[in-house]
């Protein structure tokens, strides 16, 4: 066929996304780093289920993204069991040491929770991974940690974002010799393409695997218990406690040895026939559901994707939900959170009535009034630049051949608390997400969990198809997840198109991280959103700050959609960071 005839017979449409939407029929994983996605895929190929694979990826992220995710950090998990058709959560979040007092930071630190060991809570991630394997997995800790051990012990090529972030925080790492030794080899941040080795971290993980293997003759459960005890009661725990004792920390062997994560039911609500699930109000998970509740009574499709009206109403719904998060969310073991009311249709309708179609709330709107609760706290505005520097995290989700689903958001940075010498670990600094103010729902208390930003999600579509999704980004998480979900469910985008579409992010509420900066009315917008829309938002009262076309601060959403009718799994991996999907 002549070339001119061939060109006339083929469509001339451009590409639909920067990356192709990846499709499979057997099993698939997507994670915040391509190495972690491959770690999950290797487990799937060797016969493991979604939980085994998700745990492998999660531990690997603590090595491959140890600037933002710590092996000794947090790891909230959601699991969908296909046979039972149920959803459950594993908290993966540690508690404050018993030695903390509610007024400690008011009395000794001017109402601030300082960087360093004093903001350490008991590490939740190791127990979360092991609990998931114990209850719902099939493989050993050593099998699932093998990729992470290799990445730590033998190293991996440093990539651009991690290099840039370590360099940005070089002065923070330099405060502690043990941290500088790992993250500033040769006195500087590792450069792109250099092999980055974390030998102590590799030995720590290998020690846990060796302890498991030594006990495995008594059965798989005994081996997993030995791996857990190696961390929480063995040499690792002793190293953490010794460092705290030597540096005015609060952690004790009792705090470590008595800790266990919780397996809890999710919170849930319906949106357009879709059952949406999130972790409870010990994290910000329910805020995504509240946003959807406010938007449920609005014809978003008629408005048009990222139109002026759409961007405005979505932003205002985000602000309304975050106002409730600020007032009500906290550890339900300590705080009476009116979660049933917050997620009810009637309450959503009352909040929807507060939307003003042509005018933005110039600050955070008032929280909803709920009988038996007192709303309202005084807030102080700060320069908007302060709100853009929040800590971060990562994400992984997996679907296996039987339809089981794993969704997890492991986290905790390494630049705001020291590496424990000889371990390669920065035990969870998540105390930064508490408030020293005792009147706040997320105030400090012994044994209390901070109000966590990492918050995986899972949707069950009307035909029963599961769809796990999540992202890093601190307070950006729920906002990015909301927009990707609407891109798919309202505007019929495939997963890859949905994660690539331009985003906008509000900072018109107190940041979850110490010092809890607050930037009334500020809305960051990726510059792919048309200029007339950005100008129109400014006219309505939004304080617009332009972002580049694709910016890592806008989140890095990963999503899998497992279609029960066709049997096809489709994946979206956000190009804003080194996310990748693997499967077939």
C-alpha positions in Angstrom: 0.0 0.0 0.0 1.5 3.4 -0.9 2.5 5.5 2.1 0.0 8.3 1.3 -2.9 5.7 1.3 -1.7 4.3 4.6 -1.6 7.8 6.2 -5.2 8.4 5.0 -6.4 5.1 6.5 -5.1 5.8 10.0 -6.6 8.2 12.6 -4.6 11.3 13.2 -5.6 12.0 16.8 -2.9 12.8 19.2 -2.0 10.7 22.3 -4.6 10.6 25.0 -2.1 10.7 27.9 1.7 11.1 28.4 1.9 7.5 29.4 -0.3 4.7 28.1 -3.0 3.3 30.4 -1.6 -0.1 31.4 -4.0 -3.0 31.2 -3.9 -6.5 32.5 -6.1 -9.5 33.3 -4.1 -11.4 36.0 -2.6 -9.1 38.6 -1.2 -5.6 38.8 0.5 -3.2 41.2 1.2 0.5 41.1 3.4 2.3 43.5 5.1 5.6 44.2 8.5 4.3 42.9 9.0 1.9 40.0 11.3 -0.4 42.1 8.5 -0.9 44.7 6.0 -1.7 41.9 8.4 -4.3 40.6 8.9 -5.7 44.1 5.2 -6.2 44.4 5.0 -7.8 40.9 7.8 -10.3 41.8 5.8 -11.5 44.8 2.6 -11.8 42.7 4.5 -13.8 40.1 5.9 -16.1 42.8 2.4 -17.0 44.0 1.8 -14.3 46.7 -1.5 -12.6 47.1 -2.3 -8.8 47.1 -1.4 -8.5 50.7 2.0 -10.2 50.3 2.7 -8.0 47.3 1.5 -4.8 48.9 3.7 -5.4 52.0 6.7 -6.0 49.8 6.2 -2.8 48.0 5.5 -0.9 51.2 8.7 -2.0 52.9 10.6 -1.3 49.6 9.2 2.3 49.6 10.8 2.8 53.0 14.2 2.2 51.3 13.6 3.7 47.9 12.0 6.8 49.2 13.5 7.0 52.7 13.5 10.8 52.5 9.7 10.7 52.6 8.8 7.1 53.9 10.5 5.4 56.8 10.7 1.7 57.5 10.0 2.7 61.2 7.2 5.2 60.2 3.5 4.8 59.6 1.5 2.6 57.2 -2.3 2.9 57.2 -3.6 0.0 55.2 -7.0 -1.0 53.6 -7.7 -4.5 52.4 -10.6 -5.8 50.3 -11.2 -9.5 50.5 -12.9 -10.7 47.3 -14.4 -13.9 48.6 -16.0 -12.2 51.7 -16.6 -8.9 49.8 -15.6 -6.9 52.8 -13.3 -4.0 53.5 -11.1 -3.6 56.6 -8.4 -1.3 57.8 -5.1 -1.7 59.7 -4.2 1.6 61.5 -0.4 1.4 61.1 -0.1 4.5 63.3 1.8 4.6 66.5 0.9 6.2 69.9 2.6 8.8 72.1 4.9 7.4 74.7 3.4 7.1 78.2 5.9 9.7 79.5 4.4 12.6 77.5 2.0 14.9 79.3 -0.8 16.9 77.7 0.9 20.2 78.7 4.5 19.2 78.0 5.0 21.3 74.9 3.1 24.2 76.3 5.3 24.3 79.4 8.7 23.5 78.0 8.6 24.5 74.3 6.4 27.5 73.9 3.4 25.6 72.5 5.5 24.1 69.7 6.3 20.4 69.1 10.0 20.7 68.2 11.9 18.7 65.6 13.9 15.8 66.8 13.2 12.9 69.2 10.5 14.6 71.2 8.0 14.3 68.3 8.6 10.6 68.1 5.6 8.2 68.5 5.9 4.5 68.5 6.6 3.2 65.0 3.5 1.7 63.5 4.6 0.5 60.1 6.5 -2.7 61.0 3.6 -4.0 63.0 1.2 -3.0 60.3 3.1 -5.0 57.6 3.5 -8.0 59.9 -0.2 -7.9 61.1 -1.3 -7.8 57.4 0.8 -10.8 56.6 -0.3 -12.7 59.7 -4.0 -12.2 59.2 -4.4 -12.0 55.4 -1.1 -12.9 53.7 0.5 -16.2 52.7 4.2 -15.5 52.7 7.0 -14.8 55.2 8.3 -11.4 56.3 11.7 -12.4 54.9 10.2 -13.1 51.5 8.4 -9.8 51.4 11.3 -7.8 52.7 13.9 -9.4 50.3 13.7 -6.6 47.7 13.9 -3.9 50.3 17.0 -5.6 51.8 18.6 -5.7 48.4 17.8 -2.1 47.7 19.2 -1.0 51.0 22.3 -3.3 51.2 23.4 -3.0 47.6 22.0 0.4 46.8 19.9 1.8 44.0 20.5 4.6 41.5 19.6 8.0 43.0 16.7 9.7 41.1 16.0 13.3 40.6 13.3 14.1 43.1 15.0 12.3 46.0 18.3 14.0 45.3 16.6 17.4 45.1 14.7 16.9 48.3 17.7 15.7 50.3 19.7 18.6 49.0 16.9 21.0 49.9 17.0 19.6 53.5 20.8 19.2 53.7 21.0 21.6 56.7 18.3 19.5 58.5 20.2 16.3 57.9 23.5 17.9 59.0 22.1 18.5 62.5 22.6 14.9 63.4 25.9 13.0 62.6 24.0 9.7 62.2 21.7 11.3 59.6 24.4 13.1 57.8 26.4 9.8 57.4 23.5 8.3 55.5 22.0 11.1 53.6 25.0 13.4 53.0 27.8 11.0 52.0 30.9 12.9 51.0 29.3 15.9 52.7 26.6 16.5 50.2 23.3 15.1 48.9 23.7 12.1 46.6 23.6 13.1 42.9 21.4 11.7 40.3 22.6 8.3 39.1 24.9 7.7 42.0 24.3 4.4 43.8 22.7 5.2 47.2 23.5 2.5 49.8 21.8 2.3 53.3 23.8 -0.5 54.8 22.6 -0.2 58.4 19.0 -0.2 57.2 19.7 -3.4 55.2 21.1 -5.0 58.3 18.1 -4.0 60.4 15.7 -5.6 57.9 17.9 -8.7 57.6 18.0 -9.0 61.4 14.2 -9.2 61.4 14.2 -11.7 58.6 16.9 -13.8 60.4 14.9 -13.9 63.6 11.9 -15.0 61.7 13.8 -17.8 60.0 15.2 -19.0 63.3 11.7 -19.4 64.7 10.1 -20.7 61.5 10.4 -24.3 62.7 7.5 -23.6 65.0 5.3 -22.4 62.1 4.7 -19.3 60.0 2.9 -17.5 62.8 5.8 -18.1 65.2 8.2 -16.7 62.6 6.2 -13.5 62.1 6.0 -13.1 65.8 9.7 -13.4 66.0 10.2 -10.7 63.3 7.8 -8.4 65.2 9.6 -9.0 68.5 13.0 -8.3 66.8 11.8 -4.8 66.2 9.6 -4.0 69.2 11.4 -6.1 71.9 14.8 -7.0 70.6 17.9 -5.2 69.5 16.1 -2.6 67.4 13.9 -1.5 70.3 16.8 -1.3 72.7 18.8 0.9 70.2 15.8 3.3 69.9 15.2 3.5 73.6 19.0 3.9 74.4 19.1 6.9 72.0 16.1 8.4 73.5 17.6 8.0 77.0 20.8 9.7 75.9 19.0 12.6 74.1 16.2 13.6 76.4 13.6 11.5 74.5 10.5 9.9 75.9 10.4 6.4 74.4 10.7 3.4 76.7 10.9 -0.4 76.2 7.4 -0.6 77.6 6.1 1.8 74.9 7.7 -0.3 72.2 7.0 -3.8 73.6 3.3 -3.2 74.4 2.4 -1.6 71.1 0.1 -3.2 68.6 -1.8 -1.8 65.6 -5.5 -2.1 65.3 -7.6 -3.9 62.8 -10.7 -1.6 62.4 -13.8 -1.3 60.2 -13.6 1.5 57.6 -15.9 4.5 57.4 -18.1 4.6 54.3 -20.6 6.6 52.3 -22.2 6.4 48.9 -21.7 8.7 45.9 -23.6 8.1 42.7 -24.1 4.4 43.6 -20.4 4.0 44.5 -19.5 2.8 47.9 -16.5 4.8 49.1 -14.3 3.5 52.0 -11.7 5.3 54.1 -9.8 4.8 57.4 -11.4 6.4 60.4 -11.0 9.9 61.9 -7.7 9.0 63.5 -6.5 10.1 60.1 -8.0 12.5 57.5 -9.5 9.7 55.5 -13.2 10.7 56.2 -12.5 14.2 54.8 -12.6 12.8 51.2 -16.0 11.3 51.9 -17.2 14.6 53.3 -16.1 16.4 50.1 -18.0 13.9 48.0 -21.0 14.3 50.2 -21.1 18.1 49.6 -20.7 17.6 45.9 -23.2 14.8 45.5 -26.1 17.1 44.9 -24.4 19.2 42.2 -24.4 18.5 38.4 -20.6 18.6 38.0 -20.6 17.1 34.5 -22.8 19.9 33.2 -20.3 22.5 34.5 -17.4 20.9 32.5 -14.1 19.6 33.6 -11.9 22.3 35.2 -14.3 25.0 34.1 -14.5 28.1 36.3 -17.7 27.0 38.0 -16.3 23.5 38.5 -13.0 24.6 40.0 -14.8 27.1 42.3 -17.4 24.7 43.7 -14.9 21.9 44.2 -12.5 24.2 46.0 -15.3 25.5 48.3 -16.4 21.9 49.1 -12.8 21.1 50.0 -12.7 24.0 52.4 -15.9 23.1 54.0 -14.7 19.5 54.7 -11.3 20.7 56.0 -13.1 23.0 58.4 -14.8 20.0 59.9 -11.5 18.1 60.0 -9.9 20.9 61.9 -12.7 21.0 64.5 -13.7 17.3 65.0 -11.1 14.8 63.8 -8.9 13.0 66.3 -8.1 9.6 67.8 -11.6 8.2 68.6 -10.1 6.4 71.6 -9.7 9.8 73.2 -12.1 12.1 71.3 -15.8 11.8 70.7 -15.9 12.3 66.9 -19.4 12.6 65.5 -18.5 10.6 62.4 -21.9 9.3 61.7 -23.3 12.8 61.6 -20.4 14.1 59.5 -21.0 11.5 56.9 -24.8 11.6 56.8 -26.8 12.9 53.8 -28.6 15.5 55.9 -25.4 17.0 57.2 -23.9 17.1 53.7 -26.9 18.9 52.5 -26.5 21.5 55.3 -22.9 22.0 54.3 -23.8 22.2 50.6 -26.1 25.1 51.4 -23.0 27.1 52.5 -21.6 27.1 49.0 -21.7 30.5 47.4 -21.6 30.1 43.6 -19.9 33.4 42.8 -17.9 34.1 45.9 -15.1 32.2 47.7 -14.9 32.0 51.4 -12.1 34.4 52.1 -10.8 32.1 54.9 -11.6 28.6 56.3 -15.4 28.4 56.6 -16.9 27.7 60.0 -17.2 24.1 61.0 -20.7 22.6 61.1 -22.8 22.9 64.2 -23.5 19.5 65.7 -25.5 19.1 68.9 -23.3 18.4 71.9 -20.2 20.0 70.3 -18.8 23.5 70.5 -17.4 24.8 67.2 -14.9 27.5 66.4 -11.3 28.3 67.2 -9.3 31.5 66.6 -6.8 31.1 63.8 -3.8 33.3 62.7 -3.0 33.8 59.0 0.5 33.3 57.7 2.3 34.1 54.5 1.1 31.7 51.8 4.6 30.4 51.1 4.8 28.7 54.4 2.0 26.4 53.5 3.8 24.8 50.6 6.5 23.0 52.5 4.5 20.2 54.1 6.1 16.8 54.8 5.3 13.9 52.4 4.8 10.2 51.9 4.1 7.6 49.2 1.5 5.0 48.1 1.0 1.5 46.8 -2.0 -0.5 45.6 -2.3 -4.1 44.3 -5.0 -6.3 42.8 -4.3 -10.0 42.6 -5.7 -12.8 40.4 -8.5 -13.6 42.9 -9.7 -10.0 43.0 -8.2 -9.2 46.5 -7.1 -5.6 46.9 -4.4 -3.9 49.0 -4.2 -0.1 49.4 -1.6 1.6 51.7 0.0 4.9 52.3 3.3 4.4 54.1 5.0 7.6 55.3 7.4 9.6 57.6 10.2 11.8 56.5 13.8 11.5 57.7 14.8 15.1 57.8 13.0 16.2 61.0 14.2 13.6 63.4 17.5 11.8 63.7 18.6 8.4 62.3 19.1 6.0 65.3 22.8 5.1 65.0 23.5 1.7 63.7 19.9 1.0 62.5 19.3 3.3 59.5 15.9 4.1 61.0 14.1 7.4 61.9 11.3 6.2 64.2 8.1 7.9 63.4 8.1 11.7 63.8 4.3 11.8 63.3 3.9 13.7 66.6 4.3 16.7 64.3 0.7 16.2 63.4 -0.6 16.9 66.9 -1.3 20.2 68.5 0.2 21.4 71.8 -3.2 23.2 72.4 -5.1 20.9 74.7 -8.5 22.2 73.4 -7.7 20.8 69.9 -9.2 17.4 68.9 -5.8 16.3 67.9 -3.9 17.4 71.0 -1.1 15.5 72.6 -1.8 12.8 75.2 0.0 9.7 76.4 -1.1 6.6 74.3 -3.0 8.8 71.8 -2.5 8.6 68.0 -1.9 11.8 66.1 -4.4 12.9 63.4 -2.6 11.3 60.4 -2.6 12.8 56.9 -1.7 9.5 55.1 -5.1 8.1 54.1 -5.6 5.4 51.5 -9.0 4.9 49.9 -11.0 2.2 48.2 -14.1 2.5 46.1 -16.5 -0.3 45.1 -18.2 0.6 41.9 -21.9 -0.2 41.2 -21.0 -3.4 39.4 -18.8 -4.6 42.3 -15.5 -3.6 40.7 -12.9 -2.5 43.3 -10.9 0.6 42.8 -8.0 1.4 45.3 -6.3 4.8 45.0 -4.2 7.1 47.0 -1.3 9.6 46.9 1.4 11.4 48.9 1.0 15.1 49.6 0.1 15.8 53.2 -3.0 18.0 53.1 -3.0 17.7 49.3 -3.9 14.0 49.5 -7.6 14.2 49.8 -7.8 17.1 47.3 -5.8 15.2 44.6 -7.7 12.0 45.3 -11.0 13.8 45.0 -10.1 15.3 41.6 -8.8 12.0 40.2 -12.0 10.2 41.4 -14.2 12.8 39.8 -12.1 12.7 36.6 -12.9 9.0 36.3 -16.4 8.8 37.7 -17.9 12.0 36.4 -15.9 12.8 33.3 -15.2 9.2 32.1 -11.4 9.5 32.0 -9.4 6.3 32.1 -7.1 6.0 35.1 -4.0 7.4 33.4 -5.8 10.4 31.9 -7.3 11.0 35.3 -4.0 11.1 37.2 -2.4 13.3 34.6 -5.2 16.0 34.4 -4.2 19.4 35.9 -5.1 20.1 39.5 -5.7 22.9 42.0 -5.0 22.8 45.7 -6.3 24.9 48.6 -4.3 25.9 51.6 -7.2 27.9 53.3 -7.0 25.9 56.5 -4.4 25.1 59.2 -1.7 22.8 57.8 -1.6 19.4 59.5 2.1 19.6 60.3 3.8 21.7 63.0 3.8 24.8 63.0 0.3 24.4 61.4 0.6 27.4 59.1 -2.7 28.9 57.7 -3.1 30.7 54.5 -6.6 32.1 54.1 -8.0 31.9 50.6 -4.8 30.7 48.9 -5.4 28.3 45.9 -2.4 26.8 44.0 -3.3 26.0 40.4 -1.2 24.1 37.8 -0.8 26.3 34.8 -2.4 23.8 32.4 -5.7 25.1 33.9 -6.6 27.7 31.3 -5.7 31.3 32.2 -9.3 32.5 31.9 -10.3 30.0 34.6 -7.5 31.2 36.9 -8.5 34.8 36.3 -12.1 34.0 37.0 -11.2 32.2 40.2 -9.3 35.3 41.3 -12.4 37.5 40.6 -14.4 35.2 42.9 -12.0 35.8 45.7 -9.5 33.0 45.5 -5.9 34.0 46.0 -4.3 32.3 43.0 -0.7 31.1 43.1 0.4 29.5 39.8 2.2 26.2 39.8 4.2 24.7 36.8 2.3 22.5 34.4 3.2 19.3 36.3 4.4 19.8 39.9 5.3 17.1 42.4 3.6 19.1 45.2 0.2 18.5 43.6 0.4 14.8 44.7 1.2 11.6 42.8 -2.0 9.6 42.6 -1.9 5.9 41.9 -5.0 4.0 41.0 -6.2 0.5 39.9 -9.6 -0.3 38.5 -10.4 -4.0 38.4 -13.5 -4.4 36.1 -15.4 -7.4 37.3 -17.4 -7.7 34.0 -14.5 -7.7 31.6 -11.8 -9.0 33.9 -9.5 -6.2 32.8 -7.4 -4.3 35.4 -6.4 -0.8 34.3 -3.8 1.4 36.1 -2.9 5.0 36.5 0.6 6.1 37.6 1.1 9.8 38.2 4.1 11.2 36.1 4.6 14.0 38.6 6.8 11.6 40.6 8.6 8.2 39.8 5.3 6.3 40.1 4.9 3.2 38.0 2.4 0.4 37.3 3.4 -3.2 36.6 1.2 -6.1 35.7 -0.2 -8.4 32.9 
